[in-house]
Amino acid sequence: MSEWLAMGGHGLYIWGSYAVTALFMIVEVILVVRRRRSLMQRLGRMIRMKDSEVSG
């Protein structure tokens, strides 16, 4: 098992690469969710402004 984790002496590079990739994927998901939330709030404000222009 430890030899498999060491990957023939390249384990640090390989597992480090996996860790960095996983980190970037997690950050990307978080950023997409935040961008979507921000966009939905912005669209809601635009709709309310448009409705107030039409009724006012």
mmCIF entry with sequence, helices, sheets and N, C-alpha, C, O atoms, coordinates in Angstrom:
data_MODEL
# 
_entry.id   MODEL 
# 
_entity.id                         1 
_entity.type                       polymer 
_entity.pdbx_number_of_molecules   1 
# 
_entity_poly.entity_id                      1 
_entity_poly.type                           'polypeptide(L)' 
_entity_poly.nstd_linkage                   no 
_entity_poly.nstd_monomer                   no 
_entity_poly.pdbx_seq_one_letter_code       MSEWLAMGGHGLYIWGSYAVTALFMIVEVILVVRRRRSLMQRLGRMIRMKDSEVSG 
_entity_poly.pdbx_seq_one_letter_code_can   MSEWLAMGGHGLYIWGSYAVTALFMIVEVILVVRRRRSLMQRLGRMIRMKDSEVSG 
_entity_poly.pdbx_strand_id                 A 
# 
loop_
_entity_poly_seq.entity_id 
_entity_poly_seq.num 
_entity_poly_seq.mon_id 
_entity_poly_seq.hetero 
1 1  MET n 
1 2  SER n 
1 3  GLU n 
1 4  TRP n 
1 5  LEU n 
1 6  ALA n 
1 7  MET n 
1 8  GLY n 
1 9  GLY n 
1 10 HIS n 
1 11 GLY n 
1 12 LEU n 
1 13 TYR n 
1 14 ILE n 
1 15 TRP n 
1 16 GLY n 
1 17 SER n 
1 18 TYR n 
1 19 ALA n 
1 20 VAL n 
1 21 THR n 
1 22 ALA n 
1 23 LEU n 
1 24 PHE n 
1 25 MET n 
1 26 ILE n 
1 27 VAL n 
1 28 GLU n 
1 29 VAL n 
1 30 ILE n 
1 31 LEU n 
1 32 VAL n 
1 33 VAL n 
1 34 ARG n 
1 35 ARG n 
1 36 ARG n 
1 37 ARG n 
1 38 SER n 
1 39 LEU n 
1 40 MET n 
1 41 GLN n 
1 42 ARG n 
1 43 LEU n 
1 44 GLY n 
1 45 ARG n 
1 46 MET n 
1 47 ILE n 
1 48 ARG n 
1 49 MET n 
1 50 LYS n 
1 51 ASP n 
1 52 SER n 
1 53 GLU n 
1 54 VAL n 
1 55 SER n 
1 56 GLY n 
# 
_struct_asym.id          A 
_struct_asym.entity_id   1 
# 
loop_
_struct_conf.conf_type_id 
_struct_conf.id 
_struct_conf.pdbx_PDB_helix_id 
_struct_conf.beg_label_comp_id 
_struct_conf.beg_label_asym_id 
_struct_conf.beg_label_seq_id 
_struct_conf.pdbx_beg_PDB_ins_code 
_struct_conf.end_label_comp_id 
_struct_conf.end_label_asym_id 
_struct_conf.end_label_seq_id 
_struct_conf.pdbx_end_PDB_ins_code 
_struct_conf.beg_auth_comp_id 
_struct_conf.beg_auth_asym_id 
_struct_conf.beg_auth_seq_id 
_struct_conf.end_auth_comp_id 
_struct_conf.end_auth_asym_id 
_struct_conf.end_auth_seq_id 
_struct_conf.pdbx_PDB_helix_class 
_struct_conf.details 
_struct_conf.pdbx_PDB_helix_length 
HELX_P HELX_P1 AA1 SER A 2  ? ALA A 6  ? SER A 2  ALA A 6  1 ? 5  
HELX_P HELX_P2 AA2 MET A 7  ? GLY A 9  ? MET A 7  GLY A 9  5 ? 3  
HELX_P HELX_P3 AA3 GLY A 11 ? SER A 55 ? GLY A 11 SER A 55 1 ? 45 
# 
_struct_conf_type.id          HELX_P 
_struct_conf_type.criteria    ? 
_struct_conf_type.reference   ? 
# 
loop_
_atom_site.group_PDB 
_atom_site.id 
_atom_site.type_symbol 
_atom_site.label_atom_id 
_atom_site.label_alt_id 
_atom_site.label_comp_id 
_atom_site.label_asym_id 
_atom_site.label_entity_id 
_atom_site.label_seq_id 
_atom_site.pdbx_PDB_ins_code 
_atom_site.Cartn_x 
_atom_site.Cartn_y 
_atom_site.Cartn_z 
_atom_site.occupancy 
_atom_site.B_iso_or_equiv 
_atom_site.pdbx_formal_charge 
_atom_site.auth_seq_id 
_atom_site.auth_comp_id 
_atom_site.auth_asym_id 
_atom_site.auth_atom_id 
_atom_site.pdbx_PDB_model_num 
ATOM 1   N N  . MET A 1 1  ? 0.824   -1.201 0.000   1.00 0.00 ? 1  MET A N  1 
ATOM 2   C CA . MET A 1 1  ? 0.000   0.000  0.000   1.00 0.00 ? 1  MET A CA 1 
ATOM 3   C C  . MET A 1 1  ? 0.864   1.260  0.000   1.00 0.00 ? 1  MET A C  1 
ATOM 4   O O  . MET A 1 1  ? 0.601   2.190  -0.762  1.00 0.00 ? 1  MET A O  1 
ATOM 5   N N  . SER A 1 2  ? 1.889   1.296  0.846   1.00 0.00 ? 2  SER A N  1 
ATOM 6   C CA . SER A 1 2  ? 2.733   2.492  0.902   1.00 0.00 ? 2  SER A CA 1 
ATOM 7   C C  . SER A 1 2  ? 3.505   2.681  -0.401  1.00 0.00 ? 2  SER A C  1 
ATOM 8   O O  . SER A 1 2  ? 3.768   3.813  -0.808  1.00 0.00 ? 2  SER A O  1 
ATOM 9   N N  . GLU A 1 3  ? 3.869   1.575  -1.057  1.00 0.00 ? 3  GLU A N  1 
ATOM 10  C CA . GLU A 1 3  ? 4.551   1.688  -2.351  1.00 0.00 ? 3  GLU A CA 1 
ATOM 11  C C  . GLU A 1 3  ? 3.591   2.266  -3.398  1.00 0.00 ? 3  GLU A C  1 
ATOM 12  O O  . GLU A 1 3  ? 3.989   3.059  -4.251  1.00 0.00 ? 3  GLU A O  1 
ATOM 13  N N  . TRP A 1 4  ? 2.336   1.860  -3.316  1.00 0.00 ? 4  TRP A N  1 
ATOM 14  C CA . TRP A 1 4  ? 1.348   2.388  -4.250  1.00 0.00 ? 4  TRP A CA 1 
ATOM 15  C C  . TRP A 1 4  ? 1.161   3.889  -4.029  1.00 0.00 ? 4  TRP A C  1 
ATOM 16  O O  . TRP A 1 4  ? 1.062   4.649  -4.992  1.00 0.00 ? 4  TRP A O  1 
ATOM 17  N N  . LEU A 1 5  ? 1.113   4.320  -2.765  1.00 0.00 ? 5  LEU A N  1 
ATOM 18  C CA . LEU A 1 5  ? 0.978   5.745  -2.473  1.00 0.00 ? 5  LEU A CA 1 
ATOM 19  C C  . LEU A 1 5  ? 2.221   6.527  -2.874  1.00 0.00 ? 5  LEU A C  1 
ATOM 20  O O  . LEU A 1 5  ? 2.127   7.681  -3.292  1.00 0.00 ? 5  LEU A O  1 
ATOM 21  N N  . ALA A 1 6  ? 3.396   5.893  -2.746  1.00 0.00 ? 6  ALA A N  1 
ATOM 22  C CA . ALA A 1 6  ? 4.646   6.565  -3.107  1.00 0.00 ? 6  ALA A CA 1 
ATOM 23  C C  . ALA A 1 6  ? 4.798   6.681  -4.616  1.00 0.00 ? 6  ALA A C  1 
ATOM 24  O O  . ALA A 1 6  ? 5.537   7.537  -5.102  1.00 0.00 ? 6  ALA A O  1 
ATOM 25  N N  . MET A 1 7  ? 4.102   5.826  -5.361  1.00 0.00 ? 7  MET A N  1 
ATOM 26  C CA . MET A 1 7  ? 4.109   5.855  -6.830  1.00 0.00 ? 7  MET A CA 1 
ATOM 27  C C  . MET A 1 7  ? 5.532   5.847  -7.399  1.00 0.00 ? 7  MET A C  1 
ATOM 28  O O  . MET A 1 7  ? 5.862   6.623  -8.296  1.00 0.00 ? 7  MET A O  1 
ATOM 29  N N  . GLY A 1 8  ? 6.344   4.975  -6.869  1.00 0.00 ? 8  GLY A N  1 
ATOM 30  C CA . GLY A 1 8  ? 7.703   4.842  -7.392  1.00 0.00 ? 8  GLY A CA 1 
ATOM 31  C C  . GLY A 1 8  ? 8.546   6.087  -7.183  1.00 0.00 ? 8  GLY A C  1 
ATOM 32  O O  . GLY A 1 8  ? 9.411   6.390  -8.004  1.00 0.00 ? 8  GLY A O  1 
ATOM 33  N N  . GLY A 1 9  ? 8.311   6.805  -6.110  1.00 0.00 ? 9  GLY A N  1 
ATOM 34  C CA . GLY A 1 9  ? 9.082   8.013  -5.828  1.00 0.00 ? 9  GLY A CA 1 
ATOM 35  C C  . GLY A 1 9  ? 8.467   9.285  -6.385  1.00 0.00 ? 9  GLY A C  1 
ATOM 36  O O  . GLY A 1 9  ? 8.968   10.382 -6.138  1.00 0.00 ? 9  GLY A O  1 
ATOM 37  N N  . HIS A 1 10 ? 7.397   9.144  -7.124  1.00 0.00 ? 10 HIS A N  1 
ATOM 38  C CA . HIS A 1 10 ? 6.734   10.313 -7.730  1.00 0.00 ? 10 HIS A CA 1 
ATOM 39  C C  . HIS A 1 10 ? 5.433   10.660 -7.023  1.00 0.00 ? 10 HIS A C  1 
ATOM 40  O O  . HIS A 1 10 ? 4.663   11.483 -7.518  1.00 0.00 ? 10 HIS A O  1 
ATOM 41  N N  . GLY A 1 11 ? 5.180   10.053 -5.891  1.00 0.00 ? 11 GLY A N  1 
ATOM 42  C CA . GLY A 1 11 ? 3.913   10.232 -5.175  1.00 0.00 ? 11 GLY A CA 1 
ATOM 43  C C  . GLY A 1 11 ? 3.625   11.672 -4.802  1.00 0.00 ? 11 GLY A C  1 
ATOM 44  O O  . GLY A 1 11 ? 2.493   12.138 -4.934  1.00 0.00 ? 11 GLY A O  1 
ATOM 45  N N  . LEU A 1 12 ? 4.650   12.384 -4.335  1.00 0.00 ? 12 LEU A N  1 
ATOM 46  C CA . LEU A 1 12 ? 4.432   13.775 -3.927  1.00 0.00 ? 12 LEU A CA 1 
ATOM 47  C C  . LEU A 1 12 ? 3.942   14.614 -5.109  1.00 0.00 ? 12 LEU A C  1 
ATOM 48  O O  . LEU A 1 12 ? 3.007   15.403 -4.975  1.00 0.00 ? 12 LEU A O  1 
ATOM 49  N N  . TYR A 1 13 ? 4.576   14.436 -6.255  1.00 0.00 ? 13 TYR A N  1 
ATOM 50  C CA . TYR A 1 13 ? 4.170   15.177 -7.453  1.00 0.00 ? 13 TYR A CA 1 
ATOM 51  C C  . TYR A 1 13 ? 2.763   14.771 -7.892  1.00 0.00 ? 13 TYR A C  1 
ATOM 52  O O  . TYR A 1 13 ? 1.927   15.627 -8.183  1.00 0.00 ? 13 TYR A O  1 
ATOM 53  N N  . ILE A 1 14 ? 2.508   13.473 -7.939  1.00 0.00 ? 14 ILE A N  1 
ATOM 54  C CA . ILE A 1 14 ? 1.216   12.978 -8.424  1.00 0.00 ? 14 ILE A CA 1 
ATOM 55  C C  . ILE A 1 14 ? 0.084   13.385 -7.487  1.00 0.00 ? 14 ILE A C  1 
ATOM 56  O O  . ILE A 1 14 ? -0.921  13.940 -7.931  1.00 0.00 ? 14 ILE A O  1 
ATOM 57  N N  . TRP A 1 15 ? 0.245   13.111 -6.193  1.00 0.00 ? 15 TRP A N  1 
ATOM 58  C CA . TRP A 1 15 ? -0.817  13.440 -5.244  1.00 0.00 ? 15 TRP A CA 1 
ATOM 59  C C  . TRP A 1 15 ? -0.958  14.949 -5.081  1.00 0.00 ? 15 TRP A C  1 
ATOM 60  O O  . TRP A 1 15 ? -2.060  15.451 -4.855  1.00 0.00 ? 15 TRP A O  1 
ATOM 61  N N  . GLY A 1 16 ? 0.138   15.663 -5.193  1.00 0.00 ? 16 GLY A N  1 
ATOM 62  C CA . GLY A 1 16 ? 0.061   17.124 -5.168  1.00 0.00 ? 16 GLY A CA 1 
ATOM 63  C C  . GLY A 1 16 ? -0.730  17.657 -6.353  1.00 0.00 ? 16 GLY A C  1 
ATOM 64  O O  . GLY A 1 16 ? -1.515  18.596 -6.222  1.00 0.00 ? 16 GLY A O  1 
ATOM 65  N N  . SER A 1 17 ? -0.510  17.042 -7.514  1.00 0.00 ? 17 SER A N  1 
ATOM 66  C CA . SER A 1 17 ? -1.257  17.447 -8.715  1.00 0.00 ? 17 SER A CA 1 
ATOM 67  C C  . SER A 1 17 ? -2.745  17.173 -8.558  1.00 0.00 ? 17 SER A C  1 
ATOM 68  O O  . SER A 1 17 ? -3.582  17.996 -8.929  1.00 0.00 ? 17 SER A O  1 
ATOM 69  N N  . TYR A 1 18 ? -3.065  16.007 -8.004  1.00 0.00 ? 18 TYR A N  1 
ATOM 70  C CA . TYR A 1 18 ? -4.475  15.694 -7.738  1.00 0.00 ? 18 TYR A CA 1 
ATOM 71  C C  . TYR A 1 18 ? -5.081  16.702 -6.763  1.00 0.00 ? 18 TYR A C  1 
ATOM 72  O O  . TYR A 1 18 ? -6.208  17.156 -6.959  1.00 0.00 ? 18 TYR A O  1 
ATOM 73  N N  . ALA A 1 19 ? -4.342  17.050 -5.725  1.00 0.00 ? 19 ALA A N  1 
ATOM 74  C CA . ALA A 1 19 ? -4.847  17.991 -4.716  1.00 0.00 ? 19 ALA A CA 1 
ATOM 75  C C  . ALA A 1 19 ? -5.091  19.372 -5.322  1.00 0.00 ? 19 ALA A C  1 
ATOM 76  O O  . ALA A 1 19 ? -6.122  19.993 -5.064  1.00 0.00 ? 19 ALA A O  1 
ATOM 77  N N  . VAL A 1 20 ? -4.146  19.846 -6.124  1.00 0.00 ? 20 VAL A N  1 
ATOM 78  C CA . VAL A 1 20 ? -4.300  21.167 -6.751  1.00 0.00 ? 20 VAL A CA 1 
ATOM 79  C C  . VAL A 1 20 ? -5.484  21.157 -7.719  1.00 0.00 ? 20 VAL A C  1 
ATOM 80  O O  . VAL A 1 20 ? -6.265  22.108 -7.758  1.00 0.00 ? 20 VAL A O  1 
ATOM 81  N N  . THR A 1 21 ? -5.615  20.083 -8.501  1.00 0.00 ? 21 THR A N  1 
ATOM 82  C CA . THR A 1 21 ? -6.736  19.975 -9.431  1.00 0.00 ? 21 THR A CA 1 
ATOM 83  C C  . THR A 1 21 ? -8.067  19.964 -8.690  1.00 0.00 ? 21 THR A C  1 
ATOM 84  O O  . THR A 1 21 ? -9.005  20.659 -9.082  1.00 0.00 ? 21 THR A O  1 
ATOM 85  N N  . ALA A 1 22 ? -8.150  19.177 -7.620  1.00 0.00 ? 22 ALA A N  1 
ATOM 86  C CA . ALA A 1 22 ? -9.381  19.126 -6.827  1.00 0.00 ? 22 ALA A CA 1 
ATOM 87  C C  . ALA A 1 22 ? -9.693  20.494 -6.234  1.00 0.00 ? 22 ALA A C  1 
ATOM 88  O O  . ALA A 1 22 ? -10.848 20.918 -6.223  1.00 0.00 ? 22 ALA A O  1 
ATOM 89  N N  . LEU A 1 23 ? -8.674  21.179 -5.746  1.00 0.00 ? 23 LEU A N  1 
ATOM 90  C CA . LEU A 1 23 ? -8.876  22.510 -5.174  1.00 0.00 ? 23 LEU A CA 1 
ATOM 91  C C  . LEU A 1 23 ? -9.443  23.472 -6.215  1.00 0.00 ? 23 LEU A C  1 
ATOM 92  O O  . LEU A 1 23 ? -10.398 24.198 -5.942  1.00 0.00 ? 23 LEU A O  1 
ATOM 93  N N  . PHE A 1 24 ? -8.849  23.474 -7.413  1.00 0.00 ? 24 PHE A N  1 
ATOM 94  C CA . PHE A 1 24 ? -9.338  24.365 -8.466  1.00 0.00 ? 24 PHE A CA 1 
ATOM 95  C C  . PHE A 1 24 ? -10.766 24.015 -8.877  1.00 0.00 ? 24 PHE A C  1 
ATOM 96  O O  . PHE A 1 24 ? -11.564 24.909 -9.160  1.00 0.00 ? 24 PHE A O  1 
ATOM 97  N N  . MET A 1 25 ? -11.093 22.729 -8.913  1.00 0.00 ? 25 MET A N  1 
ATOM 98  C CA . MET A 1 25 ? -12.455 22.332 -9.274  1.00 0.00 ? 25 MET A CA 1 
ATOM 99  C C  . MET A 1 25 ? -13.457 22.796 -8.216  1.00 0.00 ? 25 MET A C  1 
ATOM 100 O O  . MET A 1 25 ? -14.549 23.251 -8.556  1.00 0.00 ? 25 MET A O  1 
ATOM 101 N N  . ILE A 1 26 ? -13.097 22.685 -6.951  1.00 0.00 ? 26 ILE A N  1 
ATOM 102 C CA . ILE A 1 26 ? -13.975 23.141 -5.872  1.00 0.00 ? 26 ILE A CA 1 
ATOM 103 C C  . ILE A 1 26 ? -14.155 24.654 -5.934  1.00 0.00 ? 26 ILE A C  1 
ATOM 104 O O  . ILE A 1 26 ? -15.269 25.159 -5.792  1.00 0.00 ? 26 ILE A O  1 
ATOM 105 N N  . VAL A 1 27 ? -13.053 25.377 -6.146  1.00 0.00 ? 27 VAL A N  1 
ATOM 106 C CA . VAL A 1 27 ? -13.126 26.840 -6.242  1.00 0.00 ? 27 VAL A CA 1 
ATOM 107 C C  . VAL A 1 27 ? -13.988 27.246 -7.434  1.00 0.00 ? 27 VAL A C  1 
ATOM 108 O O  . VAL A 1 27 ? -14.765 28.196 -7.334  1.00 0.00 ? 27 VAL A O  1 
ATOM 109 N N  . GLU A 1 28 ? -13.866 26.549 -8.550  1.00 0.00 ? 28 GLU A N  1 
ATOM 110 C CA . GLU A 1 28 ? -14.664 26.868 -9.737  1.00 0.00 ? 28 GLU A CA 1 
ATOM 111 C C  . GLU A 1 28 ? -16.156 26.710 -9.455  1.00 0.00 ? 28 GLU A C  1 
ATOM 112 O O  . GLU A 1 28 ? -16.955 27.560 -9.849  1.00 0.00 ? 28 GLU A O  1 
ATOM 113 N N  . VAL A 1 29 ? -16.535 25.635 -8.780  1.00 0.00 ? 29 VAL A N  1 
ATOM 114 C CA . VAL A 1 29 ? -17.945 25.428 -8.438  1.00 0.00 ? 29 VAL A CA 1 
ATOM 115 C C  . VAL A 1 29 ? -18.441 26.558 -7.541  1.00 0.00 ? 29 VAL A C  1 
ATOM 116 O O  . VAL A 1 29 ? -19.533 27.086 -7.751  1.00 0.00 ? 29 VAL A O  1 
ATOM 117 N N  . ILE A 1 30 ? -17.650 26.925 -6.552  1.00 0.00 ? 30 ILE A N  1 
ATOM 118 C CA . ILE A 1 30 ? -18.032 28.012 -5.643  1.00 0.00 ? 30 ILE A CA 1 
ATOM 119 C C  . ILE A 1 30 ? -18.213 29.315 -6.416  1.00 0.00 ? 30 ILE A C  1 
ATOM 120 O O  . ILE A 1 30 ? -19.182 30.040 -6.193  1.00 0.00 ? 30 ILE A O  1 
ATOM 121 N N  . LEU A 1 31 ? -17.285 29.613 -7.322  1.00 0.00 ? 31 LEU A N  1 
ATOM 122 C CA . LEU A 1 31 ? -17.381 30.851 -8.098  1.00 0.00 ? 31 LEU A CA 1 
ATOM 123 C C  . LEU A 1 31 ? -18.598 30.855 -9.019  1.00 0.00 ? 31 LEU A C  1 
ATOM 124 O O  . LEU A 1 31 ? -19.251 31.887 -9.177  1.00 0.00 ? 31 LEU A O  1 
ATOM 125 N N  . VAL A 1 32 ? -18.907 29.714 -9.626  1.00 0.00 ? 32 VAL A N  1 
ATOM 126 C CA . VAL A 1 32 ? -20.077 29.631 -10.502 1.00 0.00 ? 32 VAL A CA 1 
ATOM 127 C C  . VAL A 1 32 ? -21.353 29.871 -9.701  1.00 0.00 ? 32 VAL A C  1 
ATOM 128 O O  . VAL A 1 32 ? -22.243 30.593 -10.152 1.00 0.00 ? 32 VAL A O  1 
ATOM 129 N N  . VAL A 1 33 ? -21.447 29.270 -8.517  1.00 0.00 ? 33 VAL A N  1 
ATOM 130 C CA . VAL A 1 33 ? -22.632 29.463 -7.677  1.00 0.00 ? 33 VAL A CA 1 
ATOM 131 C C  . VAL A 1 33 ? -22.760 30.928 -7.275  1.00 0.00 ? 33 VAL A C  1 
ATOM 132 O O  . VAL A 1 33 ? -23.859 31.482 -7.303  1.00 0.00 ? 33 VAL A O  1 
ATOM 133 N N  . ARG A 1 34 ? -21.652 31.561 -6.900  1.00 0.00 ? 34 ARG A N  1 
ATOM 134 C CA . ARG A 1 34 ? -21.698 32.974 -6.505  1.00 0.00 ? 34 ARG A CA 1 
ATOM 135 C C  . ARG A 1 34 ? -22.084 33.863 -7.683  1.00 0.00 ? 34 ARG A C  1 
ATOM 136 O O  . ARG A 1 34 ? -22.875 34.793 -7.526  1.00 0.00 ? 34 ARG A O  1 
ATOM 137 N N  . ARG A 1 35 ? -21.524 33.579 -8.874  1.00 0.00 ? 35 ARG A N  1 
ATOM 138 C CA . ARG A 1 35 ? -21.871 34.373 -10.057 1.00 0.00 ? 35 ARG A CA 1 
ATOM 139 C C  . ARG A 1 35 ? -23.345 34.227 -10.405 1.00 0.00 ? 35 ARG A C  1 
ATOM 140 O O  . ARG A 1 35 ? -24.003 35.204 -10.760 1.00 0.00 ? 35 ARG A O  1 
ATOM 141 N N  . ARG A 1 36 ? -23.861 33.010 -10.304 1.00 0.00 ? 36 ARG A N  1 
ATOM 142 C CA . ARG A 1 36 ? -25.272 32.774 -10.608 1.00 0.00 ? 36 ARG A CA 1 
ATOM 143 C C  . ARG A 1 36 ? -26.159 33.528 -9.628  1.00 0.00 ? 36 ARG A C  1 
ATOM 144 O O  . ARG A 1 36 ? -27.133 34.162 -10.033 1.00 0.00 ? 36 ARG A O  1 
ATOM 145 N N  . ARG A 1 37 ? -25.831 33.463 -8.352  1.00 0.00 ? 37 ARG A N  1 
ATOM 146 C CA . ARG A 1 37 ? -26.614 34.165 -7.330  1.00 0.00 ? 37 ARG A CA 1 
ATOM 147 C C  . ARG A 1 37 ? -26.603 35.667 -7.595  1.00 0.00 ? 37 ARG A C  1 
ATOM 148 O O  . ARG A 1 37 ? -27.639 36.325 -7.504  1.00 0.00 ? 37 ARG A O  1 
ATOM 149 N N  . SER A 1 38 ? -25.431 36.207 -7.924  1.00 0.00 ? 38 SER A N  1 
ATOM 150 C CA . SER A 1 38 ? -25.306 37.633 -8.202  1.00 0.00 ? 38 SER A CA 1 
ATOM 151 C C  . SER A 1 38 ? -26.126 38.017 -9.433  1.00 0.00 ? 38 SER A C  1 
ATOM 152 O O  . SER A 1 38 ? -26.801 39.047 -9.440  1.00 0.00 ? 38 SER A O  1 
ATOM 153 N N  . LEU A 1 39 ? -26.064 37.195 -10.460 1.00 0.00 ? 39 LEU A N  1 
ATOM 154 C CA . LEU A 1 39 ? -26.816 37.466 -11.681 1.00 0.00 ? 39 LEU A CA 1 
ATOM 155 C C  . LEU A 1 39 ? -28.317 37.432 -11.424 1.00 0.00 ? 39 LEU A C  1 
ATOM 156 O O  . LEU A 1 39 ? -29.056 38.279 -11.926 1.00 0.00 ? 39 LEU A O  1 
ATOM 157 N N  . MET A 1 40 ? -28.767 36.452 -10.643 1.00 0.00 ? 40 MET A N  1 
ATOM 158 C CA . MET A 1 40 ? -30.196 36.364 -10.345 1.00 0.00 ? 40 MET A CA 1 
ATOM 159 C C  . MET A 1 40 ? -30.663 37.583 -9.551  1.00 0.00 ? 40 MET A C  1 
ATOM 160 O O  . MET A 1 40 ? -31.756 38.092 -9.798  1.00 0.00 ? 40 MET A O  1 
ATOM 161 N N  . GLN A 1 41 ? -29.863 38.053 -8.613  1.00 0.00 ? 41 GLN A N  1 
ATOM 162 C CA . GLN A 1 41 ? -30.216 39.259 -7.858  1.00 0.00 ? 41 GLN A CA 1 
ATOM 163 C C  . GLN A 1 41 ? -30.267 40.469 -8.781  1.00 0.00 ? 41 GLN A C  1 
ATOM 164 O O  . GLN A 1 41 ? -31.169 41.300 -8.680  1.00 0.00 ? 41 GLN A O  1 
ATOM 165 N N  . ARG A 1 42 ? -29.295 40.560 -9.677  1.00 0.00 ? 42 ARG A N  1 
ATOM 166 C CA . ARG A 1 42 ? -29.259 41.684 -10.615 1.00 0.00 ? 42 ARG A CA 1 
ATOM 167 C C  . ARG A 1 42 ? -30.473 41.667 -11.537 1.00 0.00 ? 42 ARG A C  1 
ATOM 168 O O  . ARG A 1 42 ? -31.086 42.704 -11.789 1.00 0.00 ? 42 ARG A O  1 
ATOM 169 N N  . LEU A 1 43 ? -30.817 40.483 -12.037 1.00 0.00 ? 43 LEU A N  1 
ATOM 170 C CA . LEU A 1 43 ? -31.994 40.376 -12.898 1.00 0.00 ? 43 LEU A CA 1 
ATOM 171 C C  . LEU A 1 43 ? -33.269 40.734 -12.141 1.00 0.00 ? 43 LEU A C  1 
ATOM 172 O O  . LEU A 1 43 ? -34.163 41.378 -12.691 1.00 0.00 ? 43 LEU A O  1 
ATOM 173 N N  . GLY A 1 44 ? -33.350 40.317 -10.884 1.00 0.00 ? 44 GLY A N  1 
ATOM 174 C CA . GLY A 1 44 ? -34.511 40.664 -10.062 1.00 0.00 ? 44 GLY A CA 1 
ATOM 175 C C  . GLY A 1 44 ? -34.647 42.165 -9.903  1.00 0.00 ? 44 GLY A C  1 
ATOM 176 O O  . GLY A 1 44 ? -35.750 42.704 -9.996  1.00 0.00 ? 44 GLY A O  1 
ATOM 177 N N  . ARG A 1 45 ? -33.523 42.850 -9.662  1.00 0.00 ? 45 ARG A N  1 
ATOM 178 C CA . ARG A 1 45 ? -33.554 44.315 -9.541  1.00 0.00 ? 45 ARG A CA 1 
ATOM 179 C C  . ARG A 1 45 ? -33.984 44.959 -10.851 1.00 0.00 ? 45 ARG A C  1 
ATOM 180 O O  . ARG A 1 45 ? -34.763 45.913 -10.853 1.00 0.00 ? 45 ARG A O  1 
ATOM 181 N N  . MET A 1 46 ? -33.476 44.437 -11.968 1.00 0.00 ? 46 MET A N  1 
ATOM 182 C CA . MET A 1 46 ? -33.839 45.001 -13.270 1.00 0.00 ? 46 MET A CA 1 
ATOM 183 C C  . MET A 1 46 ? -35.330 44.825 -13.547 1.00 0.00 ? 46 MET A C  1 
ATOM 184 O O  . MET A 1 46 ? -35.979 45.727 -14.076 1.00 0.00 ? 46 MET A O  1 
ATOM 185 N N  . ILE A 1 47 ? -35.866 43.667 -13.190 1.00 0.00 ? 47 ILE A N  1 
ATOM 186 C CA . ILE A 1 47 ? -37.298 43.416 -13.403 1.00 0.00 ? 47 ILE A CA 1 
ATOM 187 C C  . ILE A 1 47 ? -38.130 44.358 -12.547 1.00 0.00 ? 47 ILE A C  1 
ATOM 188 O O  . ILE A 1 47 ? -39.115 44.924 -13.022 1.00 0.00 ? 47 ILE A O  1 
ATOM 189 N N  . ARG A 1 48 ? -37.739 44.531 -11.285 1.00 0.00 ? 48 ARG A N  1 
ATOM 190 C CA . ARG A 1 48 ? -38.480 45.443 -10.405 1.00 0.00 ? 48 ARG A CA 1 
ATOM 191 C C  . ARG A 1 48 ? -38.411 46.876 -10.925 1.00 0.00 ? 48 ARG A C  1 
ATOM 192 O O  . ARG A 1 48 ? -39.400 47.606 -10.864 1.00 0.00 ? 48 ARG A O  1 
ATOM 193 N N  . MET A 1 49 ? -37.243 47.285 -11.436 1.00 0.00 ? 49 MET A N  1 
ATOM 194 C CA . MET A 1 49 ? -37.117 48.638 -11.992 1.00 0.00 ? 49 MET A CA 1 
ATOM 195 C C  . MET A 1 49 ? -38.018 48.790 -13.210 1.00 0.00 ? 49 MET A C  1 
ATOM 196 O O  . MET A 1 49 ? -38.685 49.812 -13.371 1.00 0.00 ? 49 MET A O  1 
ATOM 197 N N  . LYS A 1 50 ? -38.037 47.784 -14.060 1.00 0.00 ? 50 LYS A N  1 
ATOM 198 C CA . LYS A 1 50 ? -38.860 47.826 -15.263 1.00 0.00 ? 50 LYS A CA 1 
ATOM 199 C C  . LYS A 1 50 ? -40.344 47.884 -14.893 1.00 0.00 ? 50 LYS A C  1 
ATOM 200 O O  . LYS A 1 50 ? -41.110 48.634 -15.498 1.00 0.00 ? 50 LYS A O  1 
ATOM 201 N N  . ASP A 1 51 ? -40.744 47.088 -13.897 1.00 0.00 ? 51 ASP A N  1 
ATOM 202 C CA . ASP A 1 51 ? -42.140 47.102 -13.452 1.00 0.00 ? 51 ASP A CA 1 
ATOM 203 C C  . ASP A 1 51 ? -42.526 48.457 -12.880 1.00 0.00 ? 51 ASP A C  1 
ATOM 204 O O  . ASP A 1 51 ? -43.642 48.926 -13.104 1.00 0.00 ? 51 ASP A O  1 
ATOM 205 N N  . SER A 1 52 ? -41.624 49.088 -12.147 1.00 0.00 ? 52 SER A N  1 
ATOM 206 C CA . SER A 1 52 ? -41.948 50.389 -11.558 1.00 0.00 ? 52 SER A CA 1 
ATOM 207 C C  . SER A 1 52 ? -42.014 51.472 -12.633 1.00 0.00 ? 52 SER A C  1 
ATOM 208 O O  . SER A 1 52 ? -42.775 52.429 -12.488 1.00 0.00 ? 52 SER A O  1 
ATOM 209 N N  . GLU A 1 53 ? -41.237 51.343 -13.706 1.00 0.00 ? 53 GLU A N  1 
ATOM 210 C CA . GLU A 1 53 ? -41.309 52.307 -14.807 1.00 0.00 ? 53 GLU A CA 1 
ATOM 211 C C  . GLU A 1 53 ? -42.636 52.186 -15.534 1.00 0.00 ? 53 GLU A C  1 
ATOM 212 O O  . GLU A 1 53 ? -43.240 53.191 -15.910 1.00 0.00 ? 53 GLU A O  1 
ATOM 213 N N  . VAL A 1 54 ? -43.089 50.956 -15.733 1.00 0.00 ? 54 VAL A N  1 
ATOM 214 C CA . VAL A 1 54 ? -44.335 50.718 -16.459 1.00 0.00 ? 54 VAL A CA 1 
ATOM 215 C C  . VAL A 1 54 ? -45.529 51.204 -15.643 1.00 0.00 ? 54 VAL A C  1 
ATOM 216 O O  . VAL A 1 54 ? -46.445 51.819 -16.188 1.00 0.00 ? 54 VAL A O  1 
ATOM 217 N N  . SER A 1 55 ? -45.523 50.931 -14.342 1.00 0.00 ? 55 SER A N  1 
ATOM 218 C CA . SER A 1 55 ? -46.670 51.309 -13.507 1.00 0.00 ? 55 SER A CA 1 
ATOM 219 C C  . SER A 1 55 ? -46.601 52.768 -13.055 1.00 0.00 ? 55 SER A C  1 
ATOM 220 O O  . SER A 1 55 ? -47.608 53.338 -12.634 1.00 0.00 ? 55 SER A O  1 
ATOM 221 N N  . GLY A 1 56 ? -45.415 53.371 -13.142 1.00 0.00 ? 56 GLY A N  1 
ATOM 222 C CA . GLY A 1 56 ? -45.281 54.732 -12.623 1.00 0.00 ? 56 GLY A CA 1 
ATOM 223 C C  . GLY A 1 56 ? -45.222 55.733 -13.661 1.00 0.00 ? 56 GLY A C  1 
ATOM 224 O O  . GLY A 1 56 ? -45.109 56.923 -13.367 1.00 0.00 ? 56 GLY A O  1 
# 
